[in-house]
Amino acid sequence: STAAVLDEALLAKLVCPLAKTPLRYDVEQQLLINDELGVGYPVVNGVPYLMPTRGRMLHQEGQEEGQQAGHS
């Protein structure tokens, strides 16, 4: 099946529910990603799920295995 693509105009208005910053759309993973926080939000059938509870931590290059992200 082909991946659903988000409308560019919609994507330009979406922000991370935690940081209120713009998100990057990863078509292959179907995620809206906040690179700063390392959090990805799922996009299911073209619908973004931007609830903080739906976000998942993404593995960051350079972080050691098992390292927890700190809260500031």
Biopython code that builds the backbone (N, CA, C, O; Angstrom):
import numpy as np
from Bio.PDB.StructureBuilder import StructureBuilder

atoms = [
    (1, "SER", "N", (0.840, -1.189, 0.000)),
    (1, "SER", "CA", (0.000, 0.000, 0.000)),
    (1, "SER", "C", (0.881, 1.246, 0.000)),
    (1, "SER", "O", (2.002, 1.225, 0.507)),
    (2, "THR", "N", (0.372, 2.308, -0.562)),
    (2, "THR", "CA", (1.156, 3.540, -0.615)),
    (2, "THR", "C", (0.918, 4.357, 0.644)),
    (2, "THR", "O", (-0.172, 4.342, 1.215)),
    (3, "ALA", "N", (1.938, 5.057, 1.060)),
    (3, "ALA", "CA", (1.858, 5.879, 2.266)),
    (3, "ALA", "C", (1.002, 7.108, 1.991)),
    (3, "ALA", "O", (1.111, 7.734, 0.937)),
    (4, "ALA", "N", (0.159, 7.440, 2.943)),
    (4, "ALA", "CA", (-0.648, 8.651, 2.828)),
    (4, "ALA", "C", (0.270, 9.857, 2.977)),
    (4, "ALA", "O", (1.189, 9.851, 3.795)),
    (5, "VAL", "N", (0.016, 10.878, 2.189)),
    (5, "VAL", "CA", (0.846, 12.077, 2.225)),
    (5, "VAL", "C", (0.037, 13.210, 2.852)),
    (5, "VAL", "O", (-1.122, 13.434, 2.504)),
    (6, "LEU", "N", (0.667, 13.910, 3.775)),
    (6, "LEU", "CA", (0.005, 15.052, 4.405)),
    (6, "LEU", "C", (0.027, 16.253, 3.473)),
    (6, "LEU", "O", (0.996, 16.474, 2.747)),
    (7, "ASP", "N", (-1.036, 17.013, 3.503)),
    (7, "ASP", "CA", (-1.132, 18.242, 2.732)),
    (7, "ASP", "C", (-0.096, 19.243, 3.240)),
    (7, "ASP", "O", (0.030, 19.458, 4.446)),
    (8, "GLU", "N", (0.642, 19.850, 2.318)),
    (8, "GLU", "CA", (1.705, 20.807, 2.680)),
    (8, "GLU", "C", (1.162, 21.971, 3.513)),
    (8, "GLU", "O", (1.808, 22.401, 4.469)),
    (9, "ALA", "N", (-0.015, 22.480, 3.157)),
    (9, "ALA", "CA", (-0.596, 23.612, 3.892)),
    (9, "ALA", "C", (-0.929, 23.205, 5.327)),
    (9, "ALA", "O", (-0.730, 23.985, 6.258)),
    (10, "LEU", "N", (-1.437, 21.983, 5.503)),
    (10, "LEU", "CA", (-1.738, 21.486, 6.844)),
    (10, "LEU", "C", (-0.453, 21.295, 7.634)),
    (10, "LEU", "O", (-0.366, 21.694, 8.795)),
    (11, "LEU", "N", (0.536, 20.689, 7.008)),
    (11, "LEU", "CA", (1.808, 20.428, 7.673)),
    (11, "LEU", "C", (2.452, 21.719, 8.175)),
    (11, "LEU", "O", (3.056, 21.736, 9.248)),
    (12, "ALA", "N", (2.327, 22.789, 7.409)),
    (12, "ALA", "CA", (2.922, 24.075, 7.786)),
    (12, "ALA", "C", (2.289, 24.646, 9.059)),
    (12, "ALA", "O", (2.902, 25.472, 9.735)),
    (13, "LYS", "N", (1.062, 24.209, 9.391)),
    (13, "LYS", "CA", (0.358, 24.735, 10.565)),
    (13, "LYS", "C", (0.501, 23.853, 11.799)),
    (13, "LYS", "O", (0.182, 24.281, 12.908)),
    (14, "LEU", "N", (0.976, 22.632, 11.617)),
    (14, "LEU", "CA", (1.076, 21.701, 12.740)),
    (14, "LEU", "C", (2.332, 21.955, 13.558)),
    (14, "LEU", "O", (3.400, 22.219, 13.006)),
    (15, "VAL", "N", (2.199, 21.873, 14.871)),
    (15, "VAL", "CA", (3.345, 22.028, 15.769)),
    (15, "VAL", "C", (3.324, 20.911, 16.807)),
    (15, "VAL", "O", (2.297, 20.272, 17.034)),
    (16, "CYS", "N", (4.463, 20.692, 17.420)),
    (16, "CYS", "CA", (4.592, 19.702, 18.479)),
    (16, "CYS", "C", (3.717, 20.122, 19.663)),
    (16, "CYS", "O", (3.785, 21.275, 20.088)),
    (17, "PRO", "N", (2.900, 19.216, 20.203)),
    (17, "PRO", "CA", (2.054, 19.586, 21.338)),
    (17, "PRO", "C", (2.851, 19.858, 22.617)),
    (17, "PRO", "O", (2.343, 20.502, 23.534)),
    (18, "LEU", "N", (4.077, 19.380, 22.682)),
    (18, "LEU", "CA", (4.904, 19.597, 23.868)),
    (18, "LEU", "C", (5.722, 20.882, 23.765)),
    (18, "LEU", "O", (5.740, 21.687, 24.696)),
    (19, "ALA", "N", (6.402, 21.073, 22.621)),
    (19, "ALA", "CA", (7.326, 22.203, 22.475)),
    (19, "ALA", "C", (6.740, 23.374, 21.688)),
    (19, "ALA", "O", (7.308, 24.466, 21.682)),
    (20, "LYS", "N", (5.615, 23.148, 21.031)),
    (20, "LYS", "CA", (4.980, 24.187, 20.189)),
    (20, "LYS", "C", (5.903, 24.648, 19.060)),
    (20, "LYS", "O", (5.870, 25.811, 18.658)),
    (21, "THR", "N", (6.727, 23.723, 18.551)),
    (21, "THR", "CA", (7.643, 24.015, 17.449)),
    (21, "THR", "C", (7.243, 23.201, 16.224)),
    (21, "THR", "O", (6.559, 22.186, 16.358)),
    (22, "PRO", "N", (7.662, 23.631, 15.021)),
    (22, "PRO", "CA", (7.302, 22.912, 13.795)),
    (22, "PRO", "C", (7.782, 21.460, 13.816)),
    (22, "PRO", "O", (8.746, 21.107, 14.494)),
    (23, "LEU", "N", (7.074, 20.640, 13.052)),
    (23, "LEU", "CA", (7.394, 19.220, 12.956)),
    (23, "LEU", "C", (7.864, 18.876, 11.552)),
    (23, "LEU", "O", (7.477, 19.524, 10.580)),
    (24, "ARG", "N", (8.703, 17.850, 11.453)),
    (24, "ARG", "CA", (9.183, 17.337, 10.163)),
    (24, "ARG", "C", (8.425, 16.044, 9.872)),
    (24, "ARG", "O", (8.295, 15.179, 10.738)),
    (25, "TYR", "N", (7.921, 15.924, 8.631)),
    (25, "TYR", "CA", (7.154, 14.737, 8.249)),
    (25, "TYR", "C", (8.074, 13.705, 7.623)),
    (25, "TYR", "O", (8.727, 13.976, 6.616)),
    (26, "ASP", "N", (8.126, 12.520, 8.220)),
    (26, "ASP", "CA", (8.886, 11.399, 7.671)),
    (26, "ASP", "C", (7.886, 10.469, 7.000)),
    (26, "ASP", "O", (7.161, 9.735, 7.672)),
    (27, "VAL", "N", (7.852, 10.503, 5.655)),
    (27, "VAL", "CA", (6.864, 9.739, 4.896)),
    (27, "VAL", "C", (7.064, 8.240, 5.085)),
    (27, "VAL", "O", (6.090, 7.505, 5.249)),
    (28, "GLU", "N", (8.311, 7.777, 5.066)),
    (28, "GLU", "CA", (8.586, 6.342, 5.186)),
    (28, "GLU", "C", (8.095, 5.774, 6.512)),
    (28, "GLU", "O", (7.485, 4.705, 6.545)),
    (29, "GLN", "N", (8.358, 6.488, 7.603)),
    (29, "GLN", "CA", (7.957, 6.009, 8.930)),
    (29, "GLN", "C", (6.544, 6.434, 9.313)),
    (29, "GLN", "O", (6.004, 5.973, 10.318)),
    (30, "GLN", "N", (5.938, 7.329, 8.498)),
    (30, "GLN", "CA", (4.621, 7.884, 8.804)),
    (30, "GLN", "C", (4.614, 8.501, 10.204)),
    (30, "GLN", "O", (3.773, 8.185, 11.046)),
    (31, "LEU", "N", (5.590, 9.399, 10.420)),
    (31, "LEU", "CA", (5.722, 10.096, 11.698)),
    (31, "LEU", "C", (5.906, 11.587, 11.474)),
    (31, "LEU", "O", (6.541, 12.006, 10.506)),
    (32, "LEU", "N", (5.352, 12.377, 12.367)),
    (32, "LEU", "CA", (5.674, 13.797, 12.455)),
    (32, "LEU", "C", (6.693, 13.898, 13.574)),
    (32, "LEU", "O", (6.420, 13.496, 14.704)),
    (33, "ILE", "N", (7.869, 14.435, 13.267)),
    (33, "ILE", "CA", (9.002, 14.363, 14.179)),
    (33, "ILE", "C", (9.423, 15.731, 14.686)),
    (33, "ILE", "O", (9.555, 16.688, 13.922)),
    (34, "ASN", "N", (9.631, 15.798, 15.993)),
    (34, "ASN", "CA", (10.256, 16.954, 16.623)),
    (34, "ASN", "C", (11.707, 16.538, 16.846)),
    (34, "ASN", "O", (12.007, 15.791, 17.778)),
    (35, "ASP", "N", (12.602, 17.019, 15.994)),
    (35, "ASP", "CA", (14.015, 16.636, 16.070)),
    (35, "ASP", "C", (14.670, 17.122, 17.358)),
    (35, "ASP", "O", (15.564, 16.463, 17.889)),
    (36, "GLU", "N", (14.230, 18.267, 17.857)),
    (36, "GLU", "CA", (14.817, 18.841, 19.067)),
    (36, "GLU", "C", (14.580, 17.942, 20.282)),
    (36, "GLU", "O", (15.490, 17.713, 21.079)),
    (37, "LEU", "N", (13.357, 17.436, 20.417)),
    (37, "LEU", "CA", (13.013, 16.573, 21.547)),
    (37, "LEU", "C", (13.248, 15.093, 21.253)),
    (37, "LEU", "O", (13.316, 14.277, 22.172)),
    (38, "GLY", "N", (13.372, 14.749, 19.962)),
    (38, "GLY", "CA", (13.528, 13.347, 19.600)),
    (38, "GLY", "C", (12.244, 12.557, 19.792)),
    (38, "GLY", "O", (12.269, 11.399, 20.209)),
    (39, "VAL", "N", (11.106, 13.205, 19.480)),
    (39, "VAL", "CA", (9.802, 12.571, 19.644)),
    (39, "VAL", "C", (9.114, 12.489, 18.287)),
    (39, "VAL", "O", (9.164, 13.434, 17.500)),
    (40, "GLY", "N", (8.470, 11.352, 18.019)),
    (40, "GLY", "CA", (7.717, 11.176, 16.790)),
    (40, "GLY", "C", (6.249, 10.907, 17.095)),
    (40, "GLY", "O", (5.926, 10.157, 18.016)),
    (41, "TYR", "N", (5.362, 11.524, 16.317)),
    (41, "TYR", "CA", (3.921, 11.335, 16.463)),
    (41, "TYR", "C", (3.411, 10.602, 15.229)),
    (41, "TYR", "O", (3.776, 10.964, 14.111)),
    (42, "PRO", "N", (2.574, 9.576, 15.405)),
    (42, "PRO", "CA", (2.131, 8.774, 14.268)),
    (42, "PRO", "C", (1.163, 9.514, 13.347)),
    (42, "PRO", "O", (0.388, 10.369, 13.775)),
    (43, "VAL", "N", (1.239, 9.152, 12.064)),
    (43, "VAL", "CA", (0.275, 9.601, 11.069)),
    (43, "VAL", "C", (-0.373, 8.324, 10.540)),
    (43, "VAL", "O", (0.299, 7.485, 9.942)),
    (44, "VAL", "N", (-1.683, 8.179, 10.763)),
    (44, "VAL", "CA", (-2.399, 6.969, 10.369)),
    (44, "VAL", "C", (-3.430, 7.331, 9.312)),
    (44, "VAL", "O", (-4.342, 8.117, 9.568)),
    (45, "ASN", "N", (-3.282, 6.754, 8.119)),
    (45, "ASN", "CA", (-4.182, 7.038, 7.001)),
    (45, "ASN", "C", (-4.311, 8.533, 6.739)),
    (45, "ASN", "O", (-5.398, 9.031, 6.447)),
    (46, "GLY", "N", (-3.185, 9.248, 6.847)),
    (46, "GLY", "CA", (-3.167, 10.675, 6.569)),
    (46, "GLY", "C", (-3.625, 11.549, 7.719)),
    (46, "GLY", "O", (-3.691, 12.771, 7.577)),
    (47, "VAL", "N", (-3.948, 10.939, 8.869)),
    (47, "VAL", "CA", (-4.416, 11.696, 10.029)),
    (47, "VAL", "C", (-3.312, 11.750, 11.081)),
    (47, "VAL", "O", (-2.906, 10.711, 11.602)),
    (48, "PRO", "N", (-2.818, 12.961, 11.403)),
    (48, "PRO", "CA", (-1.786, 13.075, 12.434)),
    (48, "PRO", "C", (-2.383, 12.957, 13.835)),
    (48, "PRO", "O", (-3.403, 13.574, 14.142)),
    (49, "TYR", "N", (-1.735, 12.160, 14.676)),
    (49, "TYR", "CA", (-2.150, 11.995, 16.074)),
    (49, "TYR", "C", (-1.141, 12.727, 16.944)),
    (49, "TYR", "O", (-0.074, 12.197, 17.254)),
    (50, "LEU", "N", (-1.485, 13.954, 17.337)),
    (50, "LEU", "CA", (-0.545, 14.831, 18.031)),
    (50, "LEU", "C", (-0.796, 14.931, 19.531)),
    (50, "LEU", "O", (-0.439, 15.933, 20.152)),
    (51, "MET", "N", (-1.400, 13.916, 20.113)),
    (51, "MET", "CA", (-1.554, 13.911, 21.564)),
    (51, "MET", "C", (-0.216, 13.516, 22.176)),
    (51, "MET", "O", (0.441, 12.605, 21.672)),
    (52, "PRO", "N", (0.202, 14.182, 23.252)),
    (52, "PRO", "CA", (1.474, 13.822, 23.893)),
    (52, "PRO", "C", (1.568, 12.337, 24.242)),
    (52, "PRO", "O", (2.654, 11.757, 24.206)),
    (53, "THR", "N", (0.433, 11.722, 24.581)),
    (53, "THR", "CA", (0.455, 10.302, 24.940)),
    (53, "THR", "C", (0.725, 9.392, 23.746)),
    (53, "THR", "O", (1.109, 8.237, 23.930)),
    (54, "ARG", "N", (0.532, 9.892, 22.526)),
    (54, "ARG", "CA", (0.791, 9.093, 21.323)),
    (54, "ARG", "C", (2.228, 9.252, 20.827)),
    (54, "ARG", "O", (2.683, 8.478, 19.985)),
    (55, "GLY", "N", (2.941, 10.251, 21.342)),
    (55, "GLY", "CA", (4.327, 10.471, 20.933)),
    (55, "GLY", "C", (5.221, 9.361, 21.445)),
    (55, "GLY", "O", (4.973, 8.781, 22.502)),
    (56, "ARG", "N", (6.274, 9.070, 20.676)),
    (56, "ARG", "CA", (7.232, 8.071, 21.150)),
    (56, "ARG", "C", (8.642, 8.602, 20.973)),
    (56, "ARG", "O", (8.948, 9.294, 20.002)),
    (57, "MET", "N", (9.492, 8.266, 21.929)),
    (57, "MET", "CA", (10.885, 8.687, 21.874)),
    (57, "MET", "C", (11.578, 7.948, 20.738)),
    (57, "MET", "O", (11.412, 6.739, 20.580)),
    (58, "LEU", "N", (12.346, 8.674, 19.959)),
    (58, "LEU", "CA", (13.091, 8.085, 18.855)),
    (58, "LEU", "C", (14.536, 7.917, 19.272)),
    (58, "LEU", "O", (15.057, 8.713, 20.054)),
    (59, "HIS", "N", (15.186, 6.889, 18.756)),
    (59, "HIS", "CA", (16.600, 6.658, 19.057)),
    (59, "HIS", "C", (17.412, 7.792, 18.451)),
    (59, "HIS", "O", (17.289, 8.085, 17.261)),
    (60, "GLN", "N", (18.231, 8.421, 19.260)),
    (60, "GLN", "CA", (19.076, 9.524, 18.800)),
    (60, "GLN", "C", (20.481, 9.021, 18.544)),
    (60, "GLN", "O", (21.061, 8.335, 19.387)),
    (61, "GLU", "N", (21.035, 9.356, 17.384)),
    (61, "GLU", "CA", (22.427, 9.007, 17.102)),
    (61, "GLU", "C", (23.315, 9.684, 18.120)),
    (61, "GLU", "O", (23.096, 10.841, 18.477)),
    (62, "GLY", "N", (24.320, 8.962, 18.590)),
    (62, "GLY", "CA", (25.246, 9.540, 19.544)),
    (62, "GLY", "C", (24.869, 9.261, 20.985)),
    (62, "GLY", "O", (25.702, 9.395, 21.882)),
    (63, "GLN", "N", (23.615, 8.871, 21.219)),
    (63, "GLN", "CA", (23.222, 8.507, 22.580)),
    (63, "GLN", "C", (23.618, 7.061, 22.821)),
    (63, "GLN", "O", (23.527, 6.221, 21.927)),
    (64, "GLU", "N", (24.056, 6.785, 24.028)),
    (64, "GLU", "CA", (24.410, 5.417, 24.364)),
    (64, "GLU", "C", (23.145, 4.622, 24.614)),
    (64, "GLU", "O", (22.126, 5.167, 25.037)),
    (65, "GLU", "N", (23.224, 3.320, 24.345)),
    (65, "GLU", "CA", (22.097, 2.423, 24.546)),
    (65, "GLU", "C", (21.641, 2.493, 26.002)),
    (65, "GLU", "O", (22.462, 2.396, 26.914)),
    (66, "GLY", "N", (20.351, 2.658, 26.224)),
    (66, "GLY", "CA", (19.811, 2.689, 27.573)),
    (66, "GLY", "C", (19.836, 4.052, 28.233)),
    (66, "GLY", "O", (19.317, 4.207, 29.339)),
    (67, "GLN", "N", (20.421, 5.035, 27.589)),
    (67, "GLN", "CA", (20.482, 6.387, 28.169)),
    (67, "GLN", "C", (19.092, 7.022, 28.126)),
    (67, "GLN", "O", (18.417, 6.981, 27.097)),
    (68, "GLN", "N", (18.678, 7.594, 29.217)),
    (68, "GLN", "CA", (17.375, 8.244, 29.303)),
    (68, "GLN", "C", (17.514, 9.719, 28.931)),
    (68, "GLN", "O", (18.517, 10.354, 29.257)),
    (69, "ALA", "N", (16.510, 10.256, 28.254)),
    (69, "ALA", "CA", (16.503, 11.688, 27.947)),
    (69, "ALA", "C", (16.149, 12.445, 29.219)),
    (69, "ALA", "O", (15.193, 12.089, 29.909)),
    (70, "GLY", "N", (16.902, 13.472, 29.530)),
    (70, "GLY", "CA", (16.661, 14.252, 30.743)),
    (70, "GLY", "C", (15.553, 15.259, 30.541)),
    (70, "GLY", "O", (15.313, 15.713, 29.422)),
    (71, "HIS", "N", (14.885, 15.606, 31.608)),
    (71, "HIS", "CA", (13.841, 16.631, 31.551)),
    (71, "HIS", "C", (14.404, 17.921, 32.115)),
    (71, "HIS", "O", (15.068, 17.915, 33.152)),
    (72, "SER", "N", (14.136, 19.041, 31.426)),
    (72, "SER", "CA", (14.617, 20.311, 31.958)),
    (72, "SER", "C", (13.482, 21.115, 32.513)),
    (72, "SER", "O", (13.694, 22.222, 33.008)),
]
sb = StructureBuilder()
sb.init_structure("model")
sb.init_model(0)
sb.init_chain("A")
sb.init_seg("    ")
for serial, (resi, resn, name, xyz) in enumerate(atoms, 1):
    if name == "N":
        sb.init_residue(resn, " ", resi, " ")
    sb.init_atom(name, np.array(xyz, "f"), 0.0, 1.0, " ", f" {name:<3s}", serial, name[0])
structure = sb.get_structure()
